[in-house]
Amino acid sequence: MTYEYDFLVIGSGIAGLVFALEAAKKGRVAIVTKSGLYDCNTDYAQGGIAAVLDAQDSFAEHIEDTFAAGAELGKKEVISRIIEQGPDLIQYLIDLGTDFTRRDDSYDRRLENLSLTREGGHTHRRVAHAADSTGHMIMEALISNCLRDPNIDIFENRLAIDLITQHHVKNEHGFIPGIACWGAYVLDSNANIVDIFKARKTMLATGGAAQIYGHNTNPDVATGDGMAMARLAGGRLANMEFVQFHPTAFWSAEGETFLITEALRGEGAILRLSSGENFMENYHEMANLAPRDIVSRAIDSELKRRGEKFCWLDATHIPHDALRKHFPYIDSRLQERGIDFTREYIPVAPAAHYFCGGVISTIDGITDIHNLFAAGEVACTGLHGANRLASNSLLEALVVAYNAANHPSMEHEVIFPDIPPWRLMDSFNENEWVVISHNREIIGTIMHGYVGIRRSRRLLKYAISRLENIYNEINNFYQHNAVRREVVETRNMAVIAIAVTRSALARKESRGAHFLIDNPSRDDIHYQYDTII
């Protein structure tokens, strides 16, 4: 079946939904998301959204904090523009119904009355939050507005397989030159059929790819689909080596992982070793509130030195009522596991969390591929540099998606070529897939072991050899069997795992989230640039 819309949004997090709401003022919008609307990284975001919202703060200081946290690889012009748009667009979220935590119990919804917390790398309290479920509250507001908009149609359980580009279509003279996007081939996971979604403009808002790591904080849907589709279509990726590990993911012997927000340390929680001693003062002047790359490496170093698997996060000295009021989600998750964090330490260890790199895009979401926008974690705008400053991710997604939907090119007409239907394959070799499906777990093991917090060129080369073999296996199966969600996801994971490893090999220095034990120092003479694939 062929669906025709003015605008196609792939993904349902903050970037996709903000773009949809703004684009709906100009035409009809389809949102396709491969699971449910709430299954995205935005809904998992606990800490908040950073912006200059206090009279004691300034744009200049937020810009400098962002540039410093990114190991001076970020683009100052991009950083400035995104940060300067922050306050107005947080007011935009409030106007849409986002119920941020306020300084008092009044109904005063002005920015000046927002409760602000502080996270690692920030020199001021500038993180607006909704208790410790900020992303969920933003999602509720955005989804309710999308459901009420008559110009927006929502398609759940739909996996975008490929962007429709000149690779799929021909004219009488052969292939159409250049790379343009006319929508996407989308799998209906319930019916196992592939539909065509035609659109003048397509927004990639598919989030990140932390599922390529065995130990991560992301939902199951974060398999790098948008990055892989853009890469396979001929779009460029940048800075894929900079995978941020969150220092404090809950650790359990069963392998269950969920995020323990950095805001907990912002309110005074302290990292401790098994002996009970503090250690972050030995690594950075900001101690427990140092940038995430520094905290993650410090924990990793201490654990490996001691042969241990986790350390402790101590919040017991914070007033108990305030702790439970500010962090109700964490409180409930910990209580399910028999932990009272007002009286007991929390076991934590670093886990893959956020991609600072992605599809190259501008602050207006424009990519290498005509008619294709990208916003949120899938994109690389130059804001984060080599390491993301905490709570800048929701800000970037919000600003870039809003700008993209209001860009003048949104009004441009598009001439569509004849788009052929998806090439259907009838058979699916279950026996062969049972063997190949293990590659998904193997990718996670390789990336965690060889392309993790601390890397060596020898192990990176070993990883790339194994990953390329895995990709060839998966892609061969993909080409000769009926399409299934698990196959497409595993293909995408292999594509992105290779991109991360190749980028890590290309950067022969240590910077931000990329630490190479062969070259442990930063090299501003030879590597003060983006790594492009």
QUIVEN-V198935 format. One record per residue. RES is the residue in one small letter. BURIAL is b if it has 24 or more other ideal C-beta (glycine too) atoms within 12 Angstrom, else e. D_CENTER is the distance of its C-alpha to the mean C-alpha in Angstrom with 1 decimal. Layout:
res=[RES;RES]
burial=[BURIAL;BURIAL]
d_center=[D_CENTER;D_CENTER]
//
This chain:
res=[m;t;y;e;y;d;f;l;v;i;g;s;g;i;a;g;l;v;f;a;l;e;a;a;k;k;g;r;v;a;i;v;t;k;s;g;l;y;d;c;n;t;d;y;a;q;g;g;i;a;a;v;l;d;a;q;d;s;f;a;e;h;i;e;d;t;f;a;a;g;a;e;l;g;k;k;e;v;i;s;r;i;i;e;q;g;p;d;l;i;q;y;l;i;d;l;g;t;d;f;t;r;r;d;d;s;y;d;r;r;l;e;n;l;s;l;t;r;e;g;g;h;t;h;r;r;v;a;h;a;a;d;s;t;g;h;m;i;m;e;a;l;i;s;n;c;l;r;d;p;n;i;d;i;f;e;n;r;l;a;i;d;l;i;t;q;h;h;v;k;n;e;h;g;f;i;p;g;i;a;c;w;g;a;y;v;l;d;s;n;a;n;i;v;d;i;f;k;a;r;k;t;m;l;a;t;g;g;a;a;q;i;y;g;h;n;t;n;p;d;v;a;t;g;d;g;m;a;m;a;r;l;a;g;g;r;l;a;n;m;e;f;v;q;f;h;p;t;a;f;w;s;a;e;g;e;t;f;l;i;t;e;a;l;r;g;e;g;a;i;l;r;l;s;s;g;e;n;f;m;e;n;y;h;e;m;a;n;l;a;p;r;d;i;v;s;r;a;i;d;s;e;l;k;r;r;g;e;k;f;c;w;l;d;a;t;h;i;p;h;d;a;l;r;k;h;f;p;y;i;d;s;r;l;q;e;r;g;i;d;f;t;r;e;y;i;p;v;a;p;a;a;h;y;f;c;g;g;v;i;s;t;i;d;g;i;t;d;i;h;n;l;f;a;a;g;e;v;a;c;t;g;l;h;g;a;n;r;l;a;s;n;s;l;l;e;a;l;v;v;a;y;n;a;a;n;h;p;s;m;e;h;e;v;i;f;p;d;i;p;p;w;r;l;m;d;s;f;n;e;n;e;w;v;v;i;s;h;n;r;e;i;i;g;t;i;m;h;g;y;v;g;i;r;r;s;r;r;l;l;k;y;a;i;s;r;l;e;n;i;y;n;e;i;n;n;f;y;q;h;n;a;v;r;r;e;v;v;e;t;r;n;m;a;v;i;a;i;a;v;t;r;s;a;l;a;r;k;e;s;r;g;a;h;f;l;i;d;n;p;s;r;d;d;i;h;y;q;y;d;t;i;i]
burial=[e;e;b;e;b;b;b;b;b;b;b;b;b;b;b;b;b;b;b;b;b;b;b;b;e;b;b;b;b;b;b;b;b;b;b;e;b;b;b;b;b;b;b;b;b;b;b;b;b;b;b;b;b;b;e;e;b;e;b;e;b;b;b;b;b;b;b;b;b;b;b;e;b;b;b;e;e;b;b;b;b;b;b;e;b;b;b;e;b;b;b;b;b;b;e;b;e;b;b;b;b;b;e;e;e;e;e;e;e;e;b;e;e;b;b;b;b;b;b;b;b;b;b;b;b;b;b;b;b;b;b;b;b;b;b;b;b;b;b;b;b;b;b;e;b;b;e;e;b;e;b;b;b;b;b;b;e;b;b;b;b;b;b;b;b;b;b;b;b;e;e;e;e;e;e;b;e;e;b;b;b;b;b;b;b;b;b;b;b;e;e;e;e;b;b;b;b;b;b;b;b;b;b;b;b;b;b;b;b;b;b;b;b;b;b;b;b;b;b;b;b;b;b;b;b;b;b;b;b;b;b;b;b;b;b;b;b;b;b;b;b;b;b;b;b;b;b;b;b;b;b;e;e;e;e;e;b;b;b;b;b;b;b;b;b;b;b;b;b;b;b;b;b;e;e;e;e;e;b;b;e;e;b;b;e;b;e;b;b;b;b;b;b;b;b;b;b;b;b;b;b;b;b;e;e;e;e;e;e;b;b;b;b;b;b;e;e;b;e;e;e;e;b;b;e;b;b;b;b;b;b;e;b;b;e;e;e;e;b;e;b;b;e;e;b;b;b;b;b;b;b;b;b;b;b;b;b;b;b;b;b;b;b;b;b;b;b;b;b;b;b;b;b;b;b;b;b;b;b;b;b;b;b;b;b;b;b;b;b;b;b;b;b;b;b;b;b;b;b;b;b;b;b;b;b;b;b;e;b;b;e;e;e;b;e;e;b;e;b;e;e;b;e;e;e;e;e;e;e;e;e;e;b;e;e;b;b;e;b;b;e;b;b;b;e;b;b;b;e;b;b;b;b;b;b;b;e;e;b;b;e;e;b;b;e;b;b;e;e;b;b;e;b;b;b;e;b;b;e;e;b;b;b;b;b;b;b;b;b;b;b;b;b;b;b;b;b;b;b;b;b;b;b;b;b;b;b;b;b;b;b;b;b;b;b;b;b;e;e;e;e;b;e;e;e;e;b;e;e;b;b;e;b]
d_center=[31.1;29.9;28.2;28.5;26.4;26.0;22.3;19.8;16.3;14.1;11.6;12.4;9.9;11.0;10.7;12.6;15.1;15.9;16.6;18.6;20.7;21.6;22.2;24.4;26.8;27.5;27.6;26.6;23.0;21.7;18.4;17.6;15.3;15.7;16.4;17.2;15.9;14.6;12.7;9.1;6.5;8.4;11.5;10.6;10.2;13.6;14.4;14.4;14.0;15.8;18.7;22.4;24.2;27.0;30.3;30.2;26.9;26.5;24.2;25.6;24.5;20.9;20.8;22.4;20.2;17.1;19.1;20.4;17.3;15.9;19.2;20.6;18.7;17.0;19.0;21.3;21.9;18.3;17.7;21.0;20.4;17.1;18.6;21.9;20.5;18.8;21.9;22.9;19.7;19.5;23.0;21.9;19.7;22.8;25.0;23.0;23.7;20.9;23.0;21.8;23.9;27.0;29.4;32.1;32.8;33.9;32.5;32.0;28.7;28.9;26.3;28.9;29.0;25.4;25.1;23.0;21.7;20.8;18.1;18.1;18.9;20.1;23.8;24.2;23.2;20.9;18.2;19.1;18.4;19.8;21.1;18.3;16.8;15.5;12.7;15.3;17.9;15.9;15.3;19.0;20.1;18.2;19.1;22.7;23.0;21.7;24.2;27.0;26.5;29.0;27.2;24.1;24.2;21.6;21.4;19.8;19.8;19.5;17.6;17.4;19.1;19.8;19.8;23.5;24.7;28.0;27.6;28.5;31.2;34.6;37.3;41.0;40.4;37.7;34.0;32.7;31.9;28.6;25.2;24.6;22.6;24.6;22.2;21.1;22.8;21.5;22.5;23.9;23.2;26.1;28.7;27.4;28.2;26.3;26.6;26.3;24.3;25.9;24.5;25.4;21.8;18.6;15.2;12.2;9.5;8.2;4.4;3.6;6.9;7.8;10.8;12.5;13.4;16.2;15.3;11.8;10.6;8.5;10.5;12.5;11.0;7.8;10.2;9.0;11.5;10.9;10.8;13.8;15.6;15.5;16.6;19.4;20.5;21.1;18.2;17.3;14.3;14.2;13.6;12.0;14.0;12.0;9.8;9.9;11.7;12.2;16.0;16.9;15.9;19.0;21.1;23.7;26.1;25.0;21.4;19.9;16.8;15.3;13.9;16.7;15.5;16.3;18.4;20.9;21.7;21.8;24.6;26.4;25.3;26.3;25.2;28.2;29.4;31.4;34.5;33.2;33.1;30.6;29.2;26.5;29.4;30.2;27.0;26.2;28.2;25.4;25.7;23.4;21.5;20.9;17.6;15.2;16.0;19.6;19.5;17.8;20.3;23.1;22.5;22.1;25.3;27.3;26.4;27.4;30.5;31.6;30.6;28.6;25.4;24.3;25.4;25.9;24.5;27.5;27.4;31.0;32.5;30.5;32.7;32.2;32.3;29.7;27.4;27.6;27.4;24.2;22.4;23.8;20.8;20.8;24.6;24.7;22.4;24.5;27.7;27.0;27.2;30.3;28.9;30.1;27.9;30.6;32.9;31.0;28.5;25.0;24.3;20.9;19.4;16.3;13.6;10.6;7.6;5.0;5.5;7.9;9.3;9.2;11.8;14.2;14.7;16.8;16.5;17.8;15.2;17.9;17.3;20.0;20.7;23.1;22.1;18.4;15.9;12.1;10.0;6.7;3.6;6.2;8.7;10.5;12.9;14.4;13.4;11.8;14.3;14.4;12.6;10.7;13.2;12.5;11.7;11.3;7.7;9.4;12.3;10.8;9.5;12.9;15.0;13.9;14.1;17.4;18.8;18.1;19.9;22.7;23.1;26.7;25.7;24.7;28.4;29.3;31.0;30.1;32.6;31.4;32.9;34.1;31.1;32.3;31.3;29.1;31.2;31.8;32.6;34.8;34.5;31.9;33.0;32.1;33.9;32.1;28.6;29.4;29.7;26.8;24.3;24.5;22.6;19.3;20.3;21.8;18.6;17.0;20.2;20.5;17.1;17.6;21.1;21.2;17.9;16.9;17.4;20.8;21.6;24.9;25.8;28.1;25.4;22.9;25.8;26.5;22.9;22.9;26.2;25.2;21.9;23.9;26.5;24.0;22.5;26.1;27.0;24.2;24.7;28.4;28.1;25.8;28.4;31.3;30.2;29.3;25.6;23.7;20.1;20.1;21.5;19.0;16.0;17.8;18.6;15.1;14.1;17.2;16.5;13.2;14.9;17.7;15.8;14.3;17.8;19.7;17.8;18.6;22.1;22.4;21.7;24.8;24.1;22.0;19.7;16.9;14.6;16.9;20.2;22.9;26.0;28.2;27.3;26.3;27.0;25.2;27.0;26.9;29.7;28.1;24.3;23.6;21.6;18.5;18.4;18.6;18.6]
//
